[in-house]
Amino acid sequence: MKRRSVLAAAVAGVGITATEPAEPVLKPISMAMHIHGPFSEGGASFEAHLQQARQHAVDLVWWTDHDWRIAAHDHRKAVHFDGLVELEAGLAWTWKPSIEGLLTTAASAFVDGPHSPDDPGRALRLTARGAGATGGILWQVGSAWNTVYHTCIADTVLSLDVLPELAGPDATLLVQMKLSYHPARGGLPAGEYVLRYRIGGAVLPAYTSNGLLGVVDLPAPAGVWTRLTLRLADDVKRLWPGLVAGDNSMRGLRVGVAAGPDRQAGFVVDRLTFQRERRAGQAGEDLRAEVLSAYDEEYADVKHYRAYEISLVRHLNWYGGDQTLPAFPSPPVRDDDPAAMGRMVDFLHDHGGIVCWNHPMDVATREQLATLMIEKRMLGVDLVEIGRDPQEDLLWVFDVAARNAMFFTAVGASDEHDGEDWLAGPERWLTYAWAPTRRRTDVVPALKKGAAWFVDPAAYRGSLDLRVAGGSAMGAVIITKDKSVTVDAVATDLPAGSVLEIITGVTDLAGLKNLTPAVTVQRVSAGTSLKVRPGAGAYVRTQVRLADNRLIAASNPVWLLPKSPPHGVPADRKRKL
């Protein structure tokens, strides 16, 4: 309270003690910062990721679905069965035949007639005769350029025109798709759900689930064209009432004919359409929020926030902000020009939040990446995914950047699209931040100012910190004239046989004249104190390695500089000693 306010309160007879506000107690908040659900192209459900977060005691999940996939921008609208390859807006759809089981004969042909009355051009005729004890299926498996039909089914309706020529209980048309992976629930095992429509063999619609396979039987009279409307989420809800129906992607789409033993099946199909009813403007983001809200009660213990992976420039994760979707190019082709990325970073900052440079070496060598960072001042990003493959090259870039006073926060990335087992793959890094709570308003500032470290959770879940003058200083830029500064390197719960490495580097702004790190490495078995001579500029960071030299954790640096560099120091990082 200001002195004037204290005096006024005293005059009024109110008993008030004027004290400085207490510093908040900081906690190590663990975060999965790069997680994709059913609005991206993979097989994960939100439920699967939430279960993994609970199982592995992760405090916070950021949902980083691809921005343009949330909006289903330029996603496939129709397939006309005009050939094995079919273009829409210049982007290809491709069919590939395959056979499941035993068939005596099997044929697929794109024919001039018959075709749907509403779709001039060709149609696809499928015929097969079953063999053996169970028969078989002739499939045509569809794929689209850059998987531009994969996305959440919450608002997706398919329609298909069907002409049964030879149909019956053992001679049916199949339309099948993979849904998402879900953890075990309601007596069903964990796994990937499959939705199958079986057409032409039943008189009345019917719904049957057999474990993770759900079958919808639909009638279609022989000899006439019938338009089928497939409301995917509605049908999933009827097949598996305990499942959040909208929490599923659609992948592996295929059409085929199933023929029982010594039975002949024949169908003509045409005019497959994809209708997505809630994607215009920001509607896709509203839909994502609605699907996620279905888990508010069941997973109340797992904190999670919606974010984006901005994906039509060099990829960026956007945390916080107002979640305004950017404009998308048509066709949705990624632009790797650094200038395009810089403009997007500016757009995201204008809409609040912080920005992370994802998998930064996907189109660059380490030398190219370091050069770009120096020349373009990191293109304005706040965070960079340093904790991921190729790990040692990214650490090299990290130290070159620190030498040049690049004040970004290194974070770890999982880039998880499956949801089956967060610890199974090589890209499994978690990020920790020192923050008072899991609230977005606490963790976003902590990340931005560098109070963070990343870990391989399969090997290490301890805490890292760098302390100066009794306070946490990781990520800080300390301006000091002292000839020597004591830095306490803290590392808790180190695994047996591991070592803590203390990296002390020169911050001399060498630029492109000397594109290498300038570091010394000291290995200790636990946390230690060291005296650092700032000189012209220095930084200290730590990392943890197992006995086989594999990196399992790394901190952000503390910088010790005699004066601010020419490009300045962010206010939330700058301190004086």
C-alpha positions in Angstrom: 0.0 0.0 0.0 1.3 3.5 -0.9 2.3 5.8 2.0 -0.6 8.2 1.2 -3.1 5.3 1.5 -1.6 4.2 4.8 -1.8 7.7 6.3 -5.4 8.1 5.1 -6.3 4.8 6.7 -4.7 5.8 9.9 -6.6 9.0 10.0 -9.8 7.1 9.5 -8.9 4.9 12.5 -8.4 1.7 10.5 -5.6 -0.5 11.8 -3.3 -1.4 8.8 0.2 -2.6 8.8 2.2 -1.4 5.8 4.2 -4.4 4.5 5.6 -5.5 1.2 3.5 -8.1 -0.5 4.9 -11.6 0.0 6.6 -13.2 -2.9 4.5 -16.0 -4.4 5.6 -19.6 -3.6 6.9 -21.1 -6.9 6.2 -24.7 -7.8 7.5 -26.9 -10.6 4.6 -27.1 -13.0 5.0 -29.9 -15.6 3.6 -29.3 -19.1 3.0 -31.3 -22.2 3.4 -28.5 -24.7 2.9 -30.1 -28.1 -0.1 -32.4 -28.1 -2.5 -33.1 -31.1 -6.0 -34.4 -30.7 -8.7 -35.4 -33.3 -8.7 -32.0 -35.0 -5.2 -32.8 -36.4 -4.3 -35.6 -38.8 -3.3 -38.4 -36.4 -5.1 -41.0 -34.4 -5.3 -39.6 -30.9 -8.4 -38.7 -29.0 -8.4 -35.9 -26.4 -9.5 -38.6 -23.9 -6.3 -40.7 -24.6 -4.1 -37.7 -23.9 -5.9 -36.7 -20.8 -5.5 -40.3 -19.5 -1.8 -40.2 -20.3 -1.5 -36.9 -18.5 -3.2 -38.3 -15.4 -1.1 -41.5 -15.5 2.2 -39.7 -15.8 1.3 -36.9 -13.3 1.6 -34.1 -15.8 0.1 -30.9 -14.4 -0.9 -29.2 -17.7 -1.7 -30.1 -21.3 -1.6 -27.6 -24.2 -3.8 -28.7 -27.1 -1.8 -27.7 -30.2 -4.0 -28.9 -33.0 -3.1 -27.5 -36.4 -4.8 -24.2 -37.0 -5.9 -24.9 -40.6 -7.1 -28.4 -39.8 -9.3 -27.1 -37.0 -10.9 -24.9 -39.6 -10.9 -27.8 -42.2 -9.5 -25.2 -44.6 -9.5 -26.5 -48.2 -10.2 -30.0 -46.9 -11.6 -32.5 -49.4 -15.2 -31.8 -50.3 -16.1 -34.6 -52.8 -14.8 -37.6 -54.6 -16.5 -38.4 -58.0 -14.9 -41.8 -58.7 -13.6 -40.7 -62.1 -10.4 -42.6 -61.8 -7.6 -43.9 -59.5 -6.4 -40.3 -59.2 -8.8 -37.4 -59.0 -8.0 -33.7 -58.5 -9.9 -31.1 -56.5 -8.5 -27.6 -56.6 -5.3 -29.2 -57.9 -4.9 -31.5 -55.0 -5.0 -35.3 -55.5 -7.3 -38.0 -54.2 -5.9 -41.5 -54.9 -7.5 -44.9 -54.7 -5.5 -48.1 -54.1 -7.0 -51.6 -54.3 -6.5 -54.3 -51.7 -8.0 -57.7 -50.9 -8.9 -59.0 -47.4 -9.7 -62.7 -47.0 -10.3 -65.1 -49.8 -12.0 -64.2 -53.2 -12.4 -66.3 -56.3 -12.7 -63.2 -58.5 -12.4 -59.5 -57.8 -12.7 -56.6 -60.2 -12.9 -52.8 -59.8 -13.4 -50.5 -62.8 -14.2 -46.9 -63.3 -17.1 -47.0 -65.8 -18.9 -44.4 -67.9 -22.2 -45.9 -67.0 -24.2 -46.4 -65.0 -23.4 -43.3 -62.9 -25.3 -41.2 -60.4 -28.0 -39.1 -61.9 -26.5 -36.1 -60.0 -22.9 -36.7 -60.9 -21.9 -36.8 -64.6 -18.7 -38.6 -65.4 -17.6 -42.0 -64.3 -18.6 -44.2 -61.3 -16.8 -47.1 -59.6 -18.1 -50.7 -60.1 -16.9 -53.3 -57.6 -17.6 -57.0 -58.0 -16.3 -60.0 -56.1 -17.0 -63.7 -55.5 -16.1 -65.1 -52.1 -14.1 -68.2 -51.5 -13.1 -70.5 -48.6 -15.1 -70.7 -45.4 -15.5 -67.0 -44.8 -15.2 -65.2 -48.1 -13.4 -61.9 -48.5 -13.5 -58.2 -49.3 -12.3 -56.2 -52.3 -11.3 -52.8 -51.0 -10.5 -49.5 -52.6 -8.5 -47.5 -50.0 -8.6 -43.7 -50.3 -5.9 -41.2 -49.6 -5.8 -37.4 -50.0 -2.9 -35.0 -50.5 -1.6 -34.1 -47.1 -4.4 -36.1 -45.5 -6.9 -33.3 -46.2 -9.9 -35.3 -45.3 -8.6 -36.3 -41.8 -10.2 -34.3 -39.1 -12.6 -34.5 -36.3 -16.0 -36.2 -37.0 -18.0 -34.0 -34.5 -19.7 -32.1 -37.4 -18.9 -34.4 -40.3 -21.6 -35.9 -42.5 -20.8 -38.1 -45.5 -23.1 -38.9 -48.4 -22.7 -41.6 -51.0 -24.7 -42.6 -54.0 -25.1 -46.4 -54.3 -26.5 -48.7 -57.0 -26.7 -52.3 -55.8 -26.5 -54.8 -58.7 -25.9 -58.1 -56.8 -26.7 -57.7 -53.1 -27.9 -59.7 -50.1 -27.0 -60.7 -46.6 -23.7 -62.2 -47.7 -23.1 -59.7 -50.6 -22.8 -56.2 -49.3 -21.1 -52.8 -49.9 -18.9 -51.6 -47.1 -17.8 -48.1 -46.2 -15.3 -48.1 -43.4 -13.0 -45.7 -41.5 -10.7 -45.7 -38.6 -11.7 -43.5 -35.6 -9.4 -42.5 -32.8 -7.5 -44.4 -30.1 -9.2 -44.3 -26.7 -8.1 -45.8 -23.3 -10.0 -48.7 -21.8 -13.5 -47.8 -20.7 -16.8 -49.5 -20.1 -15.4 -53.0 -20.3 -13.8 -52.3 -23.7 -10.0 -52.5 -24.1 -7.8 -49.6 -25.1 -7.4 -49.3 -28.8 -8.4 -47.7 -32.1 -12.1 -47.7 -32.8 -13.4 -48.7 -36.3 -16.7 -47.6 -37.8 -18.2 -49.7 -40.7 -21.3 -49.2 -42.7 -22.7 -52.4 -44.3 -25.1 -51.6 -47.1 -27.6 -53.7 -49.1 -27.9 -56.7 -46.9 -30.6 -55.6 -44.4 -34.2 -54.6 -44.6 -34.1 -52.2 -41.7 -31.2 -50.1 -40.2 -29.4 -51.9 -37.4 -26.5 -51.0 -35.0 -24.1 -53.7 -33.7 -20.9 -53.2 -31.8 -18.3 -56.0 -31.3 -15.6 -54.5 -29.1 -13.9 -51.7 -30.9 -15.7 -52.5 -34.3 -19.0 -50.8 -34.8 -21.3 -51.9 -37.7 -24.2 -49.9 -39.0 -26.5 -51.9 -41.4 -28.3 -49.8 -44.0 -30.9 -51.0 -46.5 -30.5 -50.1 -50.2 -32.9 -51.5 -52.8 -31.4 -53.4 -55.8 -31.4 -51.8 -59.2 -31.9 -48.2 -58.2 -29.7 -45.4 -57.1 -29.9 -44.6 -53.4 -28.3 -41.6 -51.6 -27.0 -42.6 -48.2 -26.4 -39.9 -45.5 -23.9 -41.0 -42.9 -23.9 -38.9 -39.7 -20.8 -40.1 -38.2 -21.0 -38.7 -34.6 -24.6 -39.7 -34.3 -23.8 -43.3 -35.3 -20.8 -43.5 -33.0 -23.0 -42.4 -30.1 -25.5 -45.1 -30.8 -22.8 -47.8 -31.1 -20.8 -46.8 -28.0 -23.0 -44.7 -25.7 -20.2 -44.3 -23.2 -17.8 -42.7 -25.7 -17.6 -39.0 -26.4 -18.7 -39.4 -30.0 -17.2 -36.1 -31.2 -13.8 -37.0 -29.8 -12.8 -39.0 -32.9 -10.8 -38.4 -36.1 -11.6 -39.9 -39.5 -8.8 -41.8 -41.2 -8.2 -44.8 -43.4 -11.4 -44.3 -45.4 -12.2 -47.2 -47.7 -15.1 -48.6 -49.8 -15.4 -52.2 -50.8 -17.6 -55.2 -51.5 -17.8 -58.2 -49.1 -18.7 -61.5 -50.6 -19.4 -64.6 -48.5 -18.4 -68.2 -49.5 -19.4 -68.8 -53.2 -21.5 -65.6 -53.2 -21.3 -62.9 -55.9 -21.5 -59.2 -54.8 -21.7 -56.2 -57.2 -22.2 -52.5 -56.5 -21.7 -49.2 -58.3 -20.8 -46.2 -56.2 -20.6 -42.5 -57.0 -20.6 -39.0 -55.6 -19.0 -39.3 -52.2 -19.2 -35.9 -50.3 -17.8 -34.5 -47.1 -20.0 -32.0 -45.3 -18.5 -30.2 -42.3 -21.2 -28.1 -40.8 -19.4 -26.0 -38.2 -16.0 -24.9 -39.5 -16.6 -21.5 -41.1 -14.6 -18.6 -39.5 -14.0 -19.4 -35.8 -16.6 -22.1 -35.7 -14.1 -24.9 -35.8 -12.4 -23.5 -32.7 -15.8 -23.3 -31.0 -16.5 -26.9 -31.9 -13.1 -28.0 -30.5 -14.0 -26.2 -27.2 -17.3 -28.0 -27.1 -15.8 -31.4 -27.6 -13.2 -30.8 -24.9 -15.9 -29.6 -22.5 -17.4 -33.1 -22.4 -14.4 -34.1 -20.2 -14.7 -31.3 -17.7 -16.0 -33.5 -14.9 -14.3 -36.8 -15.7 -10.8 -35.2 -16.0 -11.2 -32.2 -13.6 -7.8 -33.1 -12.1 -6.0 -32.5 -15.4 -5.5 -28.8 -16.3 -5.6 -28.2 -20.0 -5.7 -25.2 -22.4 -6.5 -24.8 -26.0 -3.6 -23.6 -28.2 -2.6 -23.8 -31.9 0.2 -25.1 -34.0 0.4 -22.5 -36.7 1.3 -24.8 -39.7 1.3 -23.0 -43.0 4.6 -21.2 -42.2 7.6 -22.8 -40.4 5.6 -24.3 -37.6 4.8 -22.2 -34.5 3.0 -23.1 -31.3 0.9 -20.2 -29.9 0.1 -20.2 -26.2 -2.4 -17.8 -24.6 -3.8 -15.0 -26.7 -7.3 -14.5 -28.0 -7.1 -17.6 -30.3 -8.0 -15.7 -33.5 -7.3 -17.9 -36.4 -5.0 -16.4 -39.0 -5.8 -16.2 -42.7 -5.0 -19.3 -44.7 -3.6 -19.6 -48.2 -5.3 -21.7 -50.9 -4.1 -24.3 -51.5 -2.8 -24.9 -48.0 0.8 -25.2 -48.9 3.4 -24.4 -46.2 5.6 -21.3 -46.9 9.1 -21.8 -45.4 10.2 -18.2 -46.2 11.5 -16.7 -42.9 9.8 -13.5 -43.8 6.4 -15.2 -43.8 7.2 -16.7 -40.4 8.2 -13.3 -39.1 4.9 -11.8 -40.2 3.0 -14.6 -38.6 4.9 -14.1 -35.3 3.9 -10.4 -35.4 0.3 -11.4 -36.0 0.3 -13.8 -33.1 1.9 -11.3 -30.7 -0.7 -8.7 -31.8 -3.3 -11.1 -30.6 -1.6 -11.8 -27.3 0.2 -14.8 -25.9 3.6 -16.2 -26.6 5.1 -18.0 -29.7 7.3 -21.1 -29.9 9.4 -22.1 -32.9 8.7 -25.8 -33.4 11.0 -28.5 -34.8 13.3 -25.7 -35.9 15.7 -27.9 -37.8 13.2 -29.5 -40.1 14.3 -27.4 -43.0 17.7 -26.2 -41.8 21.1 -27.5 -40.7 22.3 -26.3 -37.3 24.6 -23.8 -39.0 21.7 -22.4 -41.1 19.4 -22.2 -38.1 22.0 -20.4 -35.9 22.7 -18.0 -38.8 19.0 -17.2 -39.2 18.6 -16.7 -35.5 21.4 -14.2 -35.4 20.5 -12.4 -38.6 16.8 -12.1 -37.8 16.8 -11.9 -34.0 15.0 -15.3 -33.7 12.2 -13.8 -35.9 10.7 -12.5 -32.7 9.8 -15.9 -31.1 9.6 -16.3 -27.3 10.3 -20.0 -27.1 12.2 -22.6 -29.2 11.8 -26.4 -29.1 15.4 -27.4 -28.1 14.3 -30.5 -26.3 13.7 -32.9 -29.3 15.6 -34.6 -32.1 18.3 -33.9 -33.3 19.1 -33.2 -29.6 22.9 -32.6 -29.7 22.6 -30.3 -32.8 19.9 -28.3 -31.1 22.0 -27.9 -27.9 24.8 -26.6 -30.2 22.4 -24.0 -31.6 21.2 -23.2 -28.1 24.7 -22.4 -27.0 25.5 -20.3 -30.1 22.3 -18.4 -29.4 23.2 -17.8 -25.7 26.7 -16.6 -26.8 24.9 -14.0 -28.8 22.5 -13.0 -26.1 19.4 -14.5 -27.7 16.9 -14.3 -25.0 14.4 -17.1 -25.9 13.2 -20.0 -23.7 14.3 -23.5 -24.6 11.4 -26.0 -24.1 10.9 -29.7 -24.7 8.5 -31.2 -27.3 6.5 -34.4 -27.5 4.7 -33.6 -30.8 2.3 -36.4 -29.8 -0.4 -37.5 -32.4 -1.3 -41.0 -31.1 -2.1 -40.8 -27.4 -1.2 -44.4 -26.8 1.9 -44.1 -24.6 3.6 -40.8 -24.0 6.8 -42.5 -22.9 7.2 -45.0 -25.7 8.6 -42.7 -28.5 11.8 -40.7 -28.7 9.9 -37.4 -28.8 8.6 -37.4 -25.3 9.9 -34.3 -23.6 8.0 -32.4 -20.9 8.7 -28.8 -20.0 8.6 -27.6 -16.4 8.2 -24.0 -15.3 8.6 -22.3 -11.9 5.1 -20.8 -11.4 2.8 -20.2 -8.4 -0.1 -22.1 -10.0 -1.2 -23.9 -13.1 -3.2 -20.9 -14.2 -2.5 -19.7 -17.7 -1.8 -16.2 -16.3 1.0 -17.7 -14.2 2.6 -20.3 -16.5 2.7 -18.2 -19.7 4.8 -15.4 -18.0 7.0 -18.0 -16.4 7.7 -19.6 -19.8 8.3 -16.2 -21.5 10.9 -15.1 -19.0 12.8 -18.4 -19.1 12.0 -19.9 -15.7 11.8 -23.3 -17.2 13.6 -26.6 -18.0 12.8 -29.7 -20.0 13.1 -33.4 -19.1 12.8 -36.8 -20.6 10.0 -38.1 -18.2 10.9 -41.7 -18.8 14.2 -41.1 -17.0 13.9 -37.9 -14.9 11.2 -35.9 -13.1 13.4 -33.8 -10.8 13.8 -30.0 -10.6 16.4 -27.7 -12.0 17.2 -24.2 -10.9 19.9 -21.5 -11.0 19.9 -19.3 -8.0 21.7 -16.0 -7.5 21.8 -13.9 -4.3 19.3 -16.4 -2.8 16.6 -16.1 -5.5 15.7 -18.1 -8.5 17.4 -16.7 -11.6 16.9 -19.2 -14.4 16.2 -17.2 -17.6 17.2 -13.9 -16.0 19.7 -11.4 -17.5 21.6 -9.9 -14.6 23.4 -6.7 -15.3 26.3 -6.4 -12.9 29.7 -4.8 -12.5 30.8 -7.4 -10.0 34.0 -9.2 -11.0 32.6 -12.5 -9.6 29.1 -13.8 -9.1 28.1 -16.9 -7.2 25.6 -19.1 -9.0 24.0 -22.0 -7.2 23.1 -24.9 -9.6 20.3 -26.9 -8.1 19.2 -30.3 -9.3 17.0 -32.6 -7.3 16.3 -36.4 -7.5 19.1 -37.2 -9.9 18.9 -40.8 -11.1 21.6 -43.2 -10.0 24.7 -43.0 -12.1 23.7 -39.7 -13.7 25.7 -36.5 -13.7 24.9 -32.8 -13.6 26.7 -30.9 -16.2 27.3 -27.2 -15.6 27.8 -25.3 -18.8 29.6 -21.9 -18.5 29.6 -19.9 -21.7 31.0 -16.7 -23.0 28.5 -14.1 -24.2 30.6 -11.9 -26.4 28.1 -11.3 -29.3 30.5 -13.0 -31.7 27.8 -13.1 -34.4 28.5 -14.7 -37.7 32.3 -14.1 -37.3 32.6 -17.1 -35.0 29.5 -19.4 -35.4 30.4 -21.8 -32.6 29.6 -22.2 -28.9 32.3 -21.0 -26.5 31.7 -23.1 -23.4 33.3 -25.1 -20.7 31.7 -28.1 -19.1 32.0 -29.2 -15.5 30.6 -32.5 -14.3 29.3 -32.8 -10.7 27.2 -35.5 -9.0 24.7 -33.1 -7.5 24.0 -29.4 -7.2 26.9 -27.1 -6.5 27.9 -23.5 -6.2 30.3 -21.9 -8.6 31.9 -18.5 -8.9 31.4 -17.0 -12.4 33.5 -14.1 -13.7 31.1 -12.2 -16.0 34.0 -10.4 -17.9 32.6 -9.1 -21.2 29.6 -11.4 -20.6 28.8 -14.9 -19.5 26.0 -17.3 -19.1 25.4 -20.5 -17.0 23.0 -23.4 -17.7 22.8 -27.0 -16.5 21.9 -30.3 -18.0 21.6 -33.9 -16.8 23.1 -36.9 -18.5 22.8 -40.6 -17.8 25.9 -42.9 -17.6 25.6 -43.6 -21.3 25.8 -39.9 -22.0 22.2 -39.6 -23.0 20.7 -36.2 -22.2 17.6 -36.4 -20.0 17.2 -32.7 -18.8 18.4 -29.2 -19.5 17.8 -25.8 -17.9 17.6 -22.4 -19.4 20.5 -20.1 -18.8 21.1 -17.2 -16.4 23.1 -14.4 -18.2 25.6 -12.2 -16.3 26.4 -9.1 -18.4 28.3 -5.9 -17.6 25.8 -3.9 -19.6 22.7 -4.5 -21.7 23.5 -5.7 -25.3 22.7 -3.3 -28.2 19.4 -5.1 -28.9 18.3 -4.6 -25.2 16.9 -7.0 -22.6 13.2 -7.9 -22.2 11.8 -6.2 -19.0 10.6 -9.5 -17.5 14.2 -10.9 -17.7 16.3 -7.9 -16.7 17.7 -7.7 -13.2 20.4 -5.7 -11.5 22.8 -7.1 -8.9 
